[in-house]
């Protein structure tokens, strides 16, 4: 299932990704540092959502209290919670 998350506090403004059970795929960031975000997207491809969230949660970017990787961790947590409610 595809999920879309509107980011907060980052250069990227949106993240889209698919979840197949607990596996994440097709991660796409809109905006942000293109090369770095392509790298993150490829690195997390096929990984378990819990592993991805645990590794990326809490990463900051410069003076900001969050980052694109942190926002992906938040997006994953929201998607998992949304799926449990359905």
N, CA, C and O atoms as a GROMACS GRO file, in nm:
protein
  344
    1UNK      N    1   0.084  -0.117   0.000
    1UNK     CA    2   0.000   0.000   0.000
    1UNK      C    3   0.088   0.124   0.000
    1UNK      O    4   0.190   0.127   0.070
    2UNK      N    5   0.051   0.225  -0.078
    2UNK     CA    6   0.129   0.348  -0.085
    2UNK      C    7   0.086   0.446   0.024
    2UNK      O    8  -0.032   0.463   0.052
    3UNK      N    9   0.185   0.509   0.083
    3UNK     CA   10   0.162   0.610   0.186
    3UNK      C   11   0.230   0.739   0.144
    3UNK      O   12   0.335   0.738   0.080
    4UNK      N   13   0.169   0.851   0.179
    4UNK     CA   14   0.224   0.984   0.153
    4UNK      C   15   0.228   1.059   0.284
    4UNK      O   16   0.131   1.061   0.360
    5UNK      N   17   0.343   1.122   0.310
    5UNK     CA   18   0.361   1.197   0.435
    5UNK      C   19   0.413   1.336   0.402
    5UNK      O   20   0.512   1.350   0.331
    6UNK      N   21   0.347   1.440   0.454
    6UNK     CA   22   0.392   1.577   0.438
    6UNK      C   23   0.490   1.606   0.551
    6UNK      O   24   0.454   1.605   0.668
    7UNK      N   25   0.614   1.633   0.515
    7UNK     CA   26   0.719   1.653   0.614
    7UNK      C   27   0.704   1.787   0.685
    7UNK      O   28   0.633   1.877   0.639
    8UNK      N   29   0.772   1.798   0.797
    8UNK     CA   30   0.773   1.922   0.876
    8UNK      C   31   0.918   1.954   0.914
    8UNK      O   32   0.989   1.870   0.968
    9UNK      N   33   0.959   2.077   0.885
    9UNK     CA   34   1.090   2.123   0.929
    9UNK      C   35   1.208   2.078   0.846
    9UNK      O   36   1.322   2.084   0.892
   10UNK      N   37   1.183   2.031   0.723
   10UNK     CA   38   1.292   1.987   0.636
   10UNK      C   39   1.281   2.050   0.498
   10UNK      O   40   1.177   2.105   0.462
   11UNK      N   41   1.389   2.040   0.422
   11UNK     CA   42   1.388   2.090   0.284
   11UNK      C   43   1.296   2.005   0.196
   11UNK      O   44   1.225   2.058   0.110
   12UNK      N   45   1.297   1.875   0.218
   12UNK     CA   46   1.201   1.788   0.148
   12UNK      C   47   1.063   1.820   0.201
   12UNK      O   48   1.046   1.842   0.322
   13UNK      N   49   0.964   1.824   0.113
   13UNK     CA   50   0.830   1.861   0.156
   13UNK      C   51   0.734   1.742   0.164
   13UNK      O   52   0.627   1.752   0.223
   14UNK      N   53   0.774   1.630   0.106
   14UNK     CA   54   0.685   1.514   0.104
   14UNK      C   55   0.767   1.386   0.086
   14UNK      O   56   0.872   1.385   0.022
   15UNK      N   57   0.715   1.278   0.146
   15UNK     CA   58   0.774   1.145   0.129
   15UNK      C   59   0.663   1.050   0.087
   15UNK      O   60   0.556   1.048   0.148
   16UNK      N   61   0.690   0.971  -0.016
   16UNK     CA   62   0.598   0.864  -0.057
   16UNK      C   63   0.673   0.733  -0.047
   16UNK      O   64   0.792   0.725  -0.076
   17UNK      N   65   0.602   0.629  -0.004
   17UNK     CA   66   0.664   0.497   0.004
   17UNK      C   67   0.555   0.391   0.006
   17UNK      O   68   0.439   0.419   0.034
   18UNK      N   69   0.595   0.269  -0.023
   18UNK     CA   70   0.504   0.155  -0.018
   18UNK      C   71   0.540   0.066   0.099
   18UNK      O   72   0.658   0.052   0.134
   19UNK      N   73   0.439   0.006   0.159
   19UNK     CA   74   0.459  -0.097   0.261
   19UNK      C   75   0.392  -0.224   0.213
   19UNK      O   76   0.274  -0.224   0.177
   20UNK      N   77   0.468  -0.331   0.215
   20UNK     CA   78   0.415  -0.464   0.186
   20UNK      C   79   0.440  -0.544   0.313
   20UNK      O   80   0.548  -0.598   0.334
   21UNK      N   81   0.339  -0.552   0.396
   21UNK     CA   82   0.360  -0.609   0.530
   21UNK      C   83   0.449  -0.514   0.606
   21UNK      O   84   0.416  -0.396   0.622
   22UNK      N   85   0.563  -0.563   0.654
   22UNK     CA   86   0.658  -0.481   0.728
   22UNK      C   87   0.779  -0.442   0.644
   22UNK      O   88   0.882  -0.402   0.698
   23UNK      N   89   0.769  -0.454   0.512
   23UNK     CA   90   0.880  -0.424   0.423
   23UNK      C   91   0.852  -0.293   0.348
   23UNK      O   92   0.744  -0.273   0.293
   24UNK      N   93   0.952  -0.205   0.348
   24UNK     CA   94   0.938  -0.075   0.283
   24UNK      C   95   1.002  -0.079   0.144
   24UNK      O   96   1.105  -0.143   0.123
   25UNK      N   97   0.938  -0.009   0.050
   25UNK     CA   98   0.993   0.000  -0.086
   25UNK      C   99   0.946   0.129  -0.152
   25UNK      O  100   0.859   0.199  -0.101
   26UNK      N  101   1.007   0.158  -0.266
   26UNK     CA  102   0.969   0.272  -0.350
   26UNK      C  103   0.967   0.405  -0.274
   26UNK      O  104   0.874   0.484  -0.290
   27UNK      N  105   1.068   0.429  -0.192
   27UNK     CA  106   1.074   0.554  -0.116
   27UNK      C  107   1.114   0.668  -0.210
   27UNK      O  108   1.213   0.659  -0.282
   28UNK      N  109   1.034   0.774  -0.207
   28UNK     CA  110   1.058   0.891  -0.291
   28UNK      C  111   1.039   1.017  -0.207
   28UNK      O  112   0.937   1.034  -0.141
   29UNK      N  113   1.139   1.104  -0.211
   29UNK     CA  114   1.131   1.233  -0.143
   29UNK      C  115   1.104   1.340  -0.247
   29UNK      O  116   1.159   1.335  -0.357
   30UNK      N  117   1.021   1.436  -0.214
   30UNK     CA  118   0.996   1.552  -0.299
   30UNK      C  119   1.070   1.670  -0.238
   30UNK      O  120   1.036   1.714  -0.128
   31UNK      N  121   1.169   1.722  -0.309
   31UNK     CA  122   1.253   1.828  -0.258
   31UNK      C  123   1.369   1.771  -0.179
   31UNK      O  124   1.389   1.650  -0.175
   32UNK      N  125   1.443   1.858  -0.117
   32UNK     CA  126   1.556   1.814  -0.036
   32UNK      C  127   1.683   1.793  -0.117
   32UNK      O  128   1.690   1.830  -0.234
   33UNK      N  129   1.781   1.733  -0.055
   33UNK     CA  130   1.912   1.707  -0.116
   33UNK      C  131   1.903   1.580  -0.202
   33UNK      O  132   1.911   1.469  -0.150
   34UNK      N  133   1.886   1.598  -0.329
   34UNK     CA  134   1.854   1.490  -0.420
   34UNK      C  135   1.947   1.368  -0.407
   34UNK      O  136   1.899   1.256  -0.392
   35UNK      N  137   2.076   1.389  -0.412
   35UNK     CA  138   2.169   1.276  -0.406
   35UNK      C  139   2.160   1.201  -0.274
   35UNK      O  140   2.154   1.078  -0.274
   36UNK      N  141   2.160   1.273  -0.164
   36UNK     CA  142   2.152   1.209  -0.032
   36UNK      C  143   2.022   1.132  -0.015
   36UNK      O  144   2.021   1.022   0.039
   37UNK      N  145   1.913   1.191  -0.062
   37UNK     CA  146   1.783   1.126  -0.044
   37UNK      C  147   1.766   1.006  -0.136
   37UNK      O  148   1.697   0.911  -0.101
   38UNK      N  149   1.828   1.010  -0.254
   38UNK     CA  150   1.828   0.890  -0.338
   38UNK      C  151   1.906   0.778  -0.269
   38UNK      O  152   1.868   0.662  -0.274
   39UNK      N  153   2.016   0.816  -0.204
   39UNK     CA  154   2.096   0.718  -0.132
   39UNK      C  155   2.019   0.654  -0.018
   39UNK      O  156   2.020   0.532  -0.003
   40UNK      N  157   1.951   0.735   0.061
   40UNK     CA  158   1.870   0.682   0.171
   40UNK      C  159   1.761   0.590   0.116
   40UNK      O  160   1.738   0.482   0.169
   41UNK      N  161   1.695   0.635   0.010
   41UNK     CA  162   1.587   0.555  -0.051
   41UNK      C  163   1.637   0.418  -0.094
   41UNK      O  164   1.570   0.317  -0.072
   42UNK      N  165   1.754   0.414  -0.155
   42UNK     CA  166   1.809   0.286  -0.201
   42UNK      C  167   1.856   0.198  -0.085
   42UNK      O  168   1.842   0.076  -0.089
   43UNK      N  169   1.911   0.262   0.017
   43UNK     CA  170   1.960   0.184   0.132
   43UNK      C  171   1.847   0.117   0.209
   43UNK      O  172   1.864   0.007   0.260
   44UNK      N  173   1.731   0.182   0.219
   44UNK     CA  174   1.622   0.126   0.297
   44UNK      C  175   1.533   0.031   0.215
   44UNK      O  176   1.449  -0.039   0.272
   45UNK      N  177   1.550   0.028   0.084
   45UNK     CA  178   1.469  -0.057  -0.004
   45UNK      C  179   1.473  -0.203   0.044
   45UNK      O  180   1.580  -0.262   0.059
   46UNK      N  181   1.355  -0.258   0.068
   46UNK     CA  182   1.344  -0.398   0.109
   46UNK      C  183   1.370  -0.426   0.256
   46UNK      O  184   1.369  -0.542   0.298
   47UNK      N  185   1.392  -0.321   0.334
   47UNK     CA  186   1.420  -0.340   0.477
   47UNK      C  187   1.290  -0.347   0.558
   47UNK      O  188   1.185  -0.300   0.514
   48UNK      N  189   1.300  -0.404   0.675
   48UNK     CA  190   1.191  -0.408   0.771
   48UNK      C  191   1.168  -0.268   0.826
   48UNK      O  192   1.264  -0.198   0.861
   49UNK      N  193   1.043  -0.226   0.833
   49UNK     CA  194   1.010  -0.090   0.878
   49UNK      C  195   1.062  -0.060   1.019
   49UNK      O  196   1.102   0.053   1.047
   50UNK      N  197   1.061  -0.159   1.106
   50UNK     CA  198   1.110  -0.136   1.242
   50UNK      C  199   1.259  -0.109   1.244
   50UNK      O  200   1.307  -0.025   1.321
   51UNK      N  201   1.334  -0.178   1.159
   51UNK     CA  202   1.478  -0.155   1.150
   51UNK      C  203   1.508  -0.017   1.094
   51UNK      O  204   1.596   0.053   1.144
   52UNK      N  205   1.435   0.022   0.990
   52UNK     CA  206   1.455   0.154   0.929
   52UNK      C  207   1.425   0.264   1.030
   52UNK      O  208   1.505   0.355   1.049
   53UNK      N  209   1.310   0.255   1.095
   53UNK     CA  210   1.271   0.357   1.191
   53UNK      C  211   1.371   0.367   1.306
   53UNK      O  212   1.405   0.477   1.350
   54UNK      N  213   1.418   0.254   1.356
   54UNK     CA  214   1.513   0.254   1.467
   54UNK      C  215   1.645   0.321   1.428
   54UNK      O  216   1.706   0.391   1.509
   55UNK      N  217   1.690   0.299   1.305
   55UNK     CA  218   1.818   0.357   1.261
   55UNK      C  219   1.809   0.506   1.231
   55UNK      O  220   1.906   0.579   1.251
   56UNK      N  221   1.693   0.552   1.184
   56UNK     CA  222   1.681   0.690   1.136
   56UNK      C  223   1.620   0.787   1.237
   56UNK      O  224   1.639   0.908   1.226
   57UNK      N  225   1.546   0.735   1.334
   57UNK     CA  226   1.478   0.821   1.432
   57UNK      C  227   1.578   0.905   1.510
   57UNK      O  228   1.679   0.855   1.562
   58UNK      N  229   1.547   1.035   1.518
   58UNK     CA  230   1.628   1.126   1.600
   58UNK      C  231   1.745   1.192   1.530
   58UNK      O  232   1.813   1.274   1.592
   59UNK      N  233   1.771   1.160   1.405
   59UNK     CA  234   1.879   1.226   1.331
   59UNK      C  235   1.839   1.370   1.306
   59UNK      O  236   1.726   1.398   1.266
   60UNK      N  237   1.931   1.462   1.330
   60UNK     CA  238   1.905   1.604   1.305
   60UNK      C  239   1.988   1.651   1.187
   60UNK      O  240   2.082   1.585   1.144
   61UNK      N  241   1.951   1.768   1.135
   61UNK     CA  242   2.020   1.827   1.020
   61UNK      C  243   2.062   1.968   1.058
   61UNK      O  244   1.978   2.058   1.069
   62UNK      N  245   2.190   1.988   1.077
   62UNK     CA  246   2.240   2.120   1.114
   62UNK      C  247   2.174   2.170   1.241
   62UNK      O  248   2.175   2.100   1.343
   63UNK      N  249   2.117   2.288   1.236
   63UNK     CA  250   2.053   2.350   1.352
   63UNK      C  251   1.909   2.303   1.372
   63UNK      O  252   1.846   2.337   1.472
   64UNK      N  253   1.857   2.227   1.276
   64UNK     CA  254   1.718   2.183   1.282
   64UNK      C  255   1.701   2.069   1.384
   64UNK      O  256   1.796   1.995   1.411
   65UNK      N  257   1.582   2.057   1.438
   65UNK     CA  258   1.556   1.952   1.537
   65UNK      C  259   1.514   1.820   1.471
   65UNK      O  260   1.486   1.722   1.540
   66UNK      N  261   1.511   1.818   1.339
   66UNK     CA  262   1.473   1.698   1.264
   66UNK      C  263   1.558   1.691   1.138
   66UNK      O  264   1.646   1.774   1.117
   67UNK      N  265   1.531   1.593   1.054
   67UNK     CA  266   1.601   1.576   0.927
   67UNK      C  267   1.513   1.494   0.834
   67UNK      O  268   1.409   1.443   0.877
   68UNK      N  269   1.552   1.482   0.711
   68UNK     CA  270   1.475   1.398   0.619
   68UNK      C  271   1.472   1.251   0.666
   68UNK      O  272   1.366   1.189   0.661
   69UNK      N  273   1.585   1.195   0.712
   69UNK     CA  274   1.578   1.059   0.764
   69UNK      C  275   1.486   1.047   0.885
   69UNK      O  276   1.411   0.950   0.897
   70UNK      N  277   1.491   1.144   0.975
   70UNK     CA  278   1.403   1.144   1.092
   70UNK      C  279   1.257   1.153   1.048
   70UNK      O  280   1.171   1.086   1.104
   71UNK      N  281   1.230   1.235   0.948
   71UNK     CA  282   1.093   1.248   0.898
   71UNK      C  283   1.046   1.117   0.835
   71UNK      O  284   0.928   1.082   0.846
   72UNK      N  285   1.136   1.043   0.770
   72UNK     CA  286   1.099   0.912   0.717
   72UNK      C  287   1.064   0.817   0.832
   72UNK      O  288   0.967   0.742   0.821
   73UNK      N  289   1.139   0.821   0.940
   73UNK     CA  290   1.107   0.737   1.056
   73UNK      C  291   0.969   0.772   1.112
   73UNK      O  292   0.893   0.683   1.149
   74UNK      N  293   0.938   0.900   1.118
   74UNK     CA  294   0.806   0.944   1.166
   74UNK      C  295   0.697   0.899   1.070
   74UNK      O  296   0.591   0.852   1.113
   75UNK      N  297   0.723   0.914   0.941
   75UNK     CA  298   0.626   0.872   0.840
   75UNK      C  299   0.597   0.723   0.850
   75UNK      O  300   0.482   0.681   0.837
   76UNK      N  301   0.699   0.644   0.872
   76UNK     CA  302   0.682   0.498   0.887
   76UNK      C  303   0.596   0.468   1.009
   76UNK      O  304   0.503   0.388   1.002
   77UNK      N  305   0.627   0.533   1.121
   77UNK     CA  306   0.550   0.510   1.244
   77UNK      C  307   0.403   0.546   1.222
   77UNK      O  308   0.314   0.475   1.268
   78UNK      N  309   0.378   0.657   1.153
   78UNK     CA  310   0.240   0.697   1.124
   78UNK      C  311   0.170   0.596   1.035
   78UNK      O  312   0.054   0.563   1.059
   79UNK      N  313   0.239   0.546   0.934
   79UNK     CA  314   0.180   0.449   0.841
   79UNK      C  315   0.147   0.319   0.912
   79UNK      O  316   0.041   0.261   0.890
   80UNK      N  317   0.237   0.274   0.998
   80UNK     CA  318   0.213   0.150   1.073
   80UNK      C  319   0.094   0.168   1.166
   80UNK      O  320   0.010   0.079   1.177
   81UNK      N  321   0.086   0.283   1.233
   81UNK     CA  322  -0.028   0.310   1.323
   81UNK      C  323  -0.158   0.319   1.244
   81UNK      O  324  -0.261   0.267   1.288
   82UNK      N  325  -0.155   0.383   1.128
   82UNK     CA  326  -0.273   0.395   1.043
   82UNK      C  327  -0.320   0.257   0.996
   82UNK      O  328  -0.440   0.230   0.990
   83UNK      N  329  -0.225   0.173   0.963
   83UNK     CA  330  -0.258   0.039   0.915
   83UNK      C  331  -0.323  -0.043   1.026
   83UNK      O  332  -0.414  -0.123   0.999
   84UNK      N  333  -0.277  -0.025   1.149
   84UNK     CA  334  -0.334  -0.100   1.262
   84UNK      C  335  -0.478  -0.057   1.291
   84UNK      O  336  -0.559  -0.138   1.338
   85UNK      N  337  -0.509   0.071   1.264
   85UNK     CA  338  -0.644   0.121   1.289
   85UNK      C  339  -0.743   0.073   1.184
   85UNK      O  340  -0.864   0.068   1.209
   86UNK      N  341  -0.693   0.039   1.066
   86UNK     CA  342  -0.782   0.000   0.956
   86UNK      C  343  -0.837  -0.140   0.973
   86UNK      O  344  -0.913  -0.188   0.889
   0.00000   0.00000   0.00000
